[in-house]
Every structure is written in structure tokens, then in C-alpha cells.
Amino acid sequence: MTHTALEKTYYAATANPSPNRSALQGDVHAGVCVIGAGYTGLSTALFLAEAGLKVVVLEAVKVGFGASGRNGGQLVNSFSRDIDVVEKQTDAHGARLIGEMAFEGNRIIRERIARYDIQCDLKNGGVFAAFNAKQMQHLESQQKLWARYGYDKVEMLDQAQLRNIVRTDGYIGGSIDHGGGHMHSLNLALGEAAAIELNGGTIYEHSAVTRIERGANPVVHTAQGRVLAKRVVVAGNAYLGNLVPELAAKAMPCGSQVVTTEVLSDEMVQDLIPNGECVEDCNYLLDYYRITGDNRLLYGGGVVYGARDPDNVEAMIRPKMLKTFPQLKNVKIDFAWTGNFLLTVSRLPQVGILNNNIYYSQGCSGHGITYTHLAGKVLSEAILGHAERMQAFAQLPHYPFPGGRVLRVPFTAMGAAWYTLRDRLGI
């Protein structure tokens, strides 16, 4: 992906003012060096800066360049695989800890927005829309599962109730998470970056890390400088490349496509999502959409395995948008872009520590906004000497992609095609 690609996004075009940060030059010292100024890195750095540590963040391009400045902007609780899957993959203590954390990322984001007065068009309400009876059963089970962990803000919706919220005829029902919501993704990242600097942290942009010199006191190298640190946090996710080979081998970058319409009239918005909730459907390869703060429809979906830039994003997404909302057939698309997320085989995040001083979190598997903010708290806790919650994530099992790095793209696409067929058949 080219370094100019962010300029094509709706988020970049409507971003709050933000300073141009200089590239790292020469040597600097830090208690913690964070690699990546997306949500994981920003959240970790902010917690550590608030705790009084000297934090340096290195960003290859600009704050929010990766998935954090390109995503659908939806605050969705839990993880890409829900708590019931976690319960089957770890012991009771670990499952309880992770289950209790499933709603924490959402709270962290809201606390950050309030504390630092981040202007990011925060709007409440998140809808899950079902196409068939099997998906409705899943939503009913999810409501009960989340209630078992103390979360009671989900309300089931029949077809008529959902039709009053989302003016389309394709769904048979759904649910609404009154504690969910959506916001301007890049403005959230920019606000968090400013908060890091307010708390004494330093962010260098255009400072891609070329290598990590491991040891008792790791040294992080860029083209023109070095950070001599006591600890390192690796938070590059799908944009990390092969900087840490043992992490690159565990996950696969994938691309998701998003479009944003021209500004819509108030009357048109009332004919789409009158109360302004965000929506995602229940398919394996799901579509997601919402009304932005300036009355556009933002619509995303589709997955490109291996994170290739598709030739024509609008051609991929517009048919999906029009299937959902035929009333938009004459509406112009103003922005179309792609962004990468990192997929794991389990679709659960990978968290841990290398060489006793290199911490990492990766592999949100398309469910990263709330999780990454939680990850920042969990990693910062571990760095500050309280590693129990990080260890709960670290104990989750992870598997190599079938076919290795050469065949992982076609094998994963074949698996996705199977699940998509099951979605269509409702089995």
C-alpha cells in the first residue's frame, strides 16, 4: 500500500488539525519504545505516559495511517471470536479474566474521549442484523452469553422493530447493543496521540523501524536514528511486515474495503438509518455501515486475502450497498479505499512477550477497535509489573495457517467461500 493511500479516505479528508511530527534523528533514550501509532500503540503509550514512564512512539508514516485510520468506526464489544469460544480454548480462570475484559475496550475509548475532549463524532447504538433463523439463534445466544458476564445492554429485535431502525427489507430480525456505537476513527487516533504528548510522551512520524537489536537493553533502529529502551512494544499489526519474523509467521494481512457517499439530505438519512445507529450483518464475511457525523453513508465489506489493493473498491462495494439500500442508486461515491487487518487462524488476538522485554499484541481479525484499546491497558499493566491479564491472552492456543505462507491465501479463501455458502443457505 502506498504512503499516499490514506489521503483517499473519508477520514483523512475530514480529519481534525494535527501537527506534522518530525522523523527520528540520532539517538534517544526511553523507558519504553512503542512501534506503531495505531490504536494498540497509542493506547499502550497513553497508559504508560499517564503512569509517568518515558515513552517514545515510532510510526512508519503518520498517526493512524493503518487500520486505525481506515476502519468502519464501529465500537463492537467482545472479540472476533466470542467468549464462548474462549471458554473452550483455555482454563476456567483464563476464560473468566478474558470474559470480564470483553466489554472493557469500549469503556476505555469512552473514557479517553471524555477525559481529553476528543472530537470524533461519537454516536451510541450498534445493530446486529440477521438474514436467517440460524443467525437469529446466534444473536439470542450472544445476548445470554454477554449477560452471563454482566453485560445487559443488548435488546433483541423482531423484523418490524429492526425495520424501524434500518430501512431495508433484507433482514428477518436482529439485536441492538445500546452500549455499542461508532465514531470518526482517525480523529480518535489523533486525539489519543495529542493526549500522549500532553502527558510527556514523544511521537516520531516517518520513522519506520528497520530492525530491533535484541538484548537486555533493546535498541530500535530507524533509517536515521535509534531508540535505546528498556522495553519495546510491537504494535504494527497488519503493517508490521517481517520486522519480527516469529510474529509474521503467525498471522496473515487481509484487506477490507470501504466507501463513503456524498453528503446526504436529512430526508435521505431518515430513509436509511433514522436514529443513526451503526449496523453490521451476521454473515461470515460481513457488511457494515453507518451514517457519519456529516450525513454520509459509510459502507464497508468484503475481504481481500493477502492484503492486495483491489483495482476498483467502488465496484466491489457499491453493489453490496445498493442491495441493502436500493434508494441510493443515484447517489455519488465520494471516497473509496482499502485498509488492512491481521487475521489469525483462531480469529483470536495473539499477545505475549519475547526475550523478556519485547511485548506484542496482534491479530484482531477484523474486530480491533475496542480490543486494541483493551490491549493497550493489558500491555501497560504487564510492563508496570502486573501481567496476569496479559498471561490470560498469552495462554490461548494459536495455529499455523494451512499450507504455510505460500498457500495460506488460497486455502483461507477456500474456507471463507465455504462459510459464505453456509450463510447463503442458512445452515
C-alpha positions in Angstrom: 0.0 0.0 0.0 1.4 3.4 -1.0 2.1 6.0 1.6 -0.3 8.4 -0.1 -3.2 6.0 0.2 -4.5 7.5 3.4 -5.3 10.7 1.5 -8.0 8.9 -0.4 -10.0 8.1 2.7 -13.0 10.0 4.1 -11.3 10.1 7.4 -8.2 11.9 6.1 -10.3 14.4 4.2 -12.3 15.3 7.3 -9.6 14.9 10.0 -9.1 17.4 12.8 -6.0 19.6 12.6 -2.9 17.6 13.7 0.8 18.7 13.8 3.3 17.3 11.4 5.7 15.3 13.6 9.3 15.1 12.7 11.3 11.9 11.9 13.6 10.4 14.5 17.2 11.8 14.1 20.1 10.4 16.1 19.8 8.6 19.5 17.1 9.0 22.1 16.6 7.1 25.3 13.2 5.8 26.6 11.8 3.6 29.2 9.5 2.1 26.6 9.7 2.3 22.8 6.4 1.6 21.1 6.5 0.6 17.4 3.3 1.8 15.6 1.0 4.7 16.1 -2.3 2.9 15.6 -4.8 2.1 18.4 -2.7 -0.6 20.0 0.4 1.5 20.2 -1.4 4.7 21.1 -3.4 3.1 23.8 -0.3 1.4 25.3 1.7 4.6 25.1 -1.0 6.7 26.7 -1.5 4.4 29.7 2.3 4.3 30.2 2.7 8.1 29.8 -0.1 8.6 32.3 1.8 6.4 34.7 4.9 8.6 34.4 7.1 6.4 32.1 9.2 8.0 29.4 7.6 6.8 26.2 8.7 7.1 22.6 6.4 6.1 19.7 7.8 5.3 16.3 5.4 5.5 13.3 6.4 4.5 9.8 4.1 7.0 8.1 1.6 9.1 10.1 -0.5 8.6 13.2 -3.5 6.4 12.3 -2.1 5.5 8.8 -3.0 1.8 9.1 -6.3 0.2 10.1 -6.8 2.7 12.9 -7.5 5.4 10.4 -9.3 3.3 7.8 -11.8 1.1 9.6 -15.6 1.2 9.8 -15.6 3.2 13.0 -17.8 0.8 14.9 -17.5 0.2 18.7 -18.3 -3.5 18.9 -17.9 -5.4 22.2 -16.1 -8.7 22.7 -13.7 -10.2 20.2 -13.8 -11.6 16.7 -14.5 -15.0 18.3 -16.8 -14.6 21.2 -16.3 -15.5 24.9 -17.9 -19.0 24.4 -15.1 -19.9 22.0 -12.5 -18.6 24.5 -14.1 -20.8 27.2 -13.4 -23.9 25.1 -9.7 -22.9 24.5 -8.4 -22.1 27.9 -8.9 -22.9 31.6 -11.7 -21.5 33.7 -9.6 -18.8 35.3 -8.3 -17.5 32.0 -11.7 -17.6 30.4 -13.2 -15.6 33.3 -10.4 -13.0 33.0 -10.9 -12.6 29.3 -14.7 -12.7 29.5 -14.5 -9.9 32.1 -12.4 -7.9 29.6 -14.7 -8.3 26.7 -16.5 -5.0 27.3 -13.6 -3.0 28.7 -12.2 -1.7 25.5 -15.4 0.1 24.7 -15.3 1.8 28.2 -11.7 2.8 27.7 -12.5 4.5 24.4 -15.4 6.4 26.0 -13.2 7.4 29.0 -10.5 8.7 26.7 -13.0 10.7 24.6 -14.4 12.3 27.7 -11.1 12.9 29.6 -9.3 14.5 26.7 -12.3 16.1 24.9 -11.6 14.2 21.7 -13.9 15.5 18.9 -14.7 12.3 16.9 -18.5 12.3 16.3 -19.2 9.6 18.9 -22.7 8.2 18.5 -24.4 5.5 20.5 -26.1 2.3 19.3 -24.9 -0.8 17.4 -27.2 -3.1 15.5 -26.5 -6.8 14.5 -28.8 -7.8 11.6 -29.7 -11.3 10.8 -30.6 -12.8 7.4 -32.0 -16.2 8.6 -33.1 -18.2 11.6 -29.7 -19.6 12.3 -28.3 -16.1 12.7 -31.1 -15.0 14.9 -30.4 -18.0 17.2 -26.8 -16.9 17.3 -27.8 -13.4 18.4 -30.1 -14.8 21.1 -27.2 -17.0 22.4 -24.9 -14.0 22.3 -27.3 -11.9 24.4 -27.4 -14.7 27.0 -23.7 -15.2 26.9 -22.9 -11.5 27.4 -25.5 -11.3 30.2 -23.6 -14.2 31.9 -20.6 -11.9 32.1 -22.7 -9.0 33.5 -23.5 -7.1 30.3 -27.2 -6.3 30.0 -27.4 -3.7 27.2 -28.4 -6.0 24.3 -32.1 -6.0 23.2 -33.5 -8.4 20.7 -35.4 -7.1 17.7 -38.0 -8.7 15.6 -38.3 -7.9 11.9 -40.7 -5.0 12.3 -38.6 -3.5 15.1 -35.4 -3.8 13.1 -37.2 -2.3 10.0 -37.9 0.8 12.1 -34.2 1.2 12.8 -32.7 0.2 9.4 -34.9 0.9 6.4 -34.2 -2.1 4.4 -36.1 -5.3 3.7 -33.3 -7.9 3.7 -33.3 -8.9 7.4 -35.6 -11.1 9.5 -34.6 -9.5 12.8 -31.6 -8.7 14.9 -30.4 -7.1 18.1 -29.2 -3.8 19.3 -26.3 -3.2 21.7 -27.3 0.1 23.4 -23.7 0.3 24.7 -22.2 0.0 21.3 -21.7 2.9 18.9 -19.5 4.5 16.3 -17.1 7.4 15.7 -14.6 9.0 13.4 -11.8 6.6 13.5 -8.8 8.8 12.6 -9.9 11.7 14.8 -10.0 9.3 17.8 -6.4 8.3 16.9 -5.3 11.9 16.5 -6.8 12.8 19.8 -5.1 10.0 21.6 -1.8 11.0 20.1 -2.2 14.5 21.4 -3.0 13.1 24.8 0.2 11.1 24.8 2.2 14.3 24.1 0.2 16.1 26.7 1.4 13.5 29.2 5.1 13.9 28.2 5.4 11.2 25.5 7.1 11.7 22.2 5.8 10.5 18.8 8.1 10.4 15.7 6.4 10.0 12.3 8.1 8.9 9.0 10.3 6.7 11.2 9.9 3.2 10.0 11.7 0.7 12.2 14.4 -1.2 10.2 15.4 -3.7 13.0 15.2 -4.4 16.7 18.5 -5.1 18.3 17.5 -7.6 21.0 19.2 -7.9 24.4 19.0 -6.8 28.0 18.6 -3.2 26.7 17.0 -3.4 23.3 17.8 -0.9 20.6 15.2 0.0 18.0 16.7 1.3 14.7 15.2 3.6 12.1 16.9 4.9 8.9 18.2 8.0 10.7 18.2 7.2 14.4 17.9 4.8 17.3 15.8 4.4 20.4 17.7 2.9 23.4 15.0 1.5 25.5 14.4 -0.8 28.5 11.3 -2.3 26.9 9.7 -2.4 23.4 6.1 -2.8 22.4 5.5 -4.2 18.9 2.1 -2.8 17.7 2.4 -2.8 13.9 -0.3 -5.4 13.3 -1.0 -5.8 9.6 1.6 -3.2 8.7 4.5 -4.8 10.7 6.0 -6.6 7.7 8.7 -9.1 8.6 10.3 -6.9 11.3 9.6 -9.7 13.9 9.7 -13.0 11.9 8.2 -15.1 14.6 5.1 -12.8 14.7 4.8 -12.5 10.9 4.6 -16.3 10.6 1.6 -16.5 12.9 -0.9 -14.3 11.0 -1.9 -13.0 7.6 -2.7 -9.4 6.5 -6.1 -9.1 4.8 -7.8 -6.1 3.2 -11.2 -4.7 3.9 -12.9 -2.2 1.5 -14.9 0.9 2.4 -16.8 3.6 0.5 -18.4 6.8 1.7 -21.2 8.6 -0.2 -21.6 12.2 -0.9 -23.3 14.2 1.8 -27.0 13.1 2.0 -30.0 15.2 2.8 -31.7 14.8 6.2 -34.6 13.3 4.4 -32.4 10.6 2.8 -30.8 9.8 6.1 -34.3 9.4 7.6 -34.9 6.8 4.9 -31.8 4.8 5.8 -31.0 4.8 9.5 -33.1 7.5 11.1 -31.6 7.3 14.6 -28.1 7.0 13.4 -27.0 3.6 14.8 -24.2 1.6 13.2 -25.1 -1.7 11.6 -23.3 -5.0 10.8 -24.8 -8.2 9.5 -24.2 -11.7 10.8 -22.5 -13.2 7.8 -19.1 -14.8 8.0 -17.8 -12.1 5.5 -20.0 -9.4 6.9 -21.0 -5.9 5.6 -21.1 -3.0 8.0 -22.3 0.6 7.6 -23.3 3.8 9.4 -24.2 7.4 9.0 -21.2 9.7 9.5 -21.2 12.9 11.5 -21.7 14.9 8.3 -24.6 12.8 6.9 -22.8 10.4 4.6 -23.3 6.7 4.4 -20.1 4.8 5.1 -20.3 1.2 3.9 -17.7 -1.5 4.1 -17.3 -5.2 3.5 -15.5 -7.9 1.5 -12.1 -9.3 2.3 -9.1 -9.5 0.1 -6.8 -12.2 1.5 -3.1 -11.3 1.4 -3.9 -7.6 1.6 -3.6 -6.8 -2.1 -5.0 -3.4 -3.1 -8.1 -4.2 -5.3 -8.3 -2.4 -8.6 -11.7 -0.8 -8.0 -13.0 -0.6 -4.5 -16.2 1.1 -5.5 -17.0 -1.7 -8.0 -16.7 -4.2 -5.1 -18.8 -2.3 -2.5 -21.4 -0.3 -4.4 -23.4 -3.5 -5.4 -23.5 -4.5 -1.7 -24.6 -1.0 -0.7 -27.4 -0.9 -3.3 -28.6 -4.4 -2.3 -29.1 -3.1 1.2 -30.3 0.3 0.2 -31.7 0.4 -3.4 -32.8 4.0 -2.7 -29.2 5.1 -3.1 -28.9 4.1 -6.8 -28.3 7.7 -7.9 -26.0 8.7 -5.1 -22.4 9.5 -5.8 -19.5 7.8 -4.0 -17.0 10.5 -2.8 -14.4 8.2 -1.2 -13.3 4.6 -1.7 -10.3 2.9 0.0 -8.9 -0.3 1.4 -7.3 -1.0 4.8 -5.5 -4.0 6.2 -6.3 -6.0 9.2 -4.4 -9.0 10.6 -6.1 -12.4 10.6 -5.2 -15.4 12.8 -6.4 -18.9 12.3 -8.3 -18.9 15.6 -9.5 -15.3 14.9 -8.4 -14.5 18.5 -5.6 -12.0 19.2 -2.1 -13.0 19.8 -0.5 -11.4 22.9 2.8 -12.1 24.7 6.4 -11.2 25.4 9.6 -12.1 23.5 13.1 -12.0 25.1 11.6 -10.9 28.4 11.3 -7.2 27.2 9.6 -7.2 23.8 5.8 -7.1 24.3 3.3 -7.5 21.5 -0.3 -7.7 20.6 -1.6 -8.5 17.1 -4.2 -10.3 15.1 -7.5 -8.6 15.9 -9.0 -10.4 12.9 -11.3 -7.5 11.8 -12.6 -6.8 15.3 -10.0 -4.4 16.5 -11.3 -1.0 17.7 -12.4 -1.9 21.2 -9.9 -4.8 21.5 -6.8 -2.7 20.7 -7.7 -0.2 23.4 -8.0 -3.0 25.9 -4.7 -4.4 24.6 -3.0 -1.1 25.4 -4.2 -1.4 29.0 -3.2 -5.0 29.3 0.3 -4.5 27.9 0.9 -1.4 30.0 -0.2 -3.4 33.1 2.4 -6.1 32.3 5.1 -3.5 31.7 4.2 -2.0 35.1 4.5 -5.4 36.8 1.0 -6.8 36.7 1.0 -9.4 34.0 -1.9 -11.7 35.0 -4.3 -10.4 32.4 -1.7 -10.4 29.6 -0.9 -14.0 30.5 -4.6 -15.0 30.2 -4.4 -13.9 26.5 -0.9 -15.4 26.1 -2.3 -18.9 27.1 -4.7 -19.0 24.2 -3.6 -21.6 21.6 -2.6 -20.4 18.1 -2.1 -22.4 15.0 -0.2 -22.1 11.7 -2.2 -21.3 8.6 -2.9 -24.4 6.4 -0.5 -24.5 3.6 2.1 -22.3 5.2 3.0 -18.8 4.0 2.9 -19.9 0.3 -0.6 -21.5 0.3 -2.3 -19.6 3.2 -4.1 -17.1 0.9 -5.9 -19.7 -1.4 -6.6 -22.1 1.5 -8.1 -19.3 3.6 -10.2 -18.0 0.6 -11.5 -21.6 0.1 -12.5 -21.8 3.8 -14.2 -18.4 3.6 -16.1 -19.5 0.4 -17.4 -22.5 2.3 -18.7 -20.3 5.2 -20.2 -17.8 2.8 -22.1 -20.7 1.1 -23.4 -21.7 4.5 -24.5 -18.2 5.2 -26.5 -18.1 2.0 -28.1 -21.5 2.7 -28.7 -20.6 6.4 -27.1 -23.8 7.7 
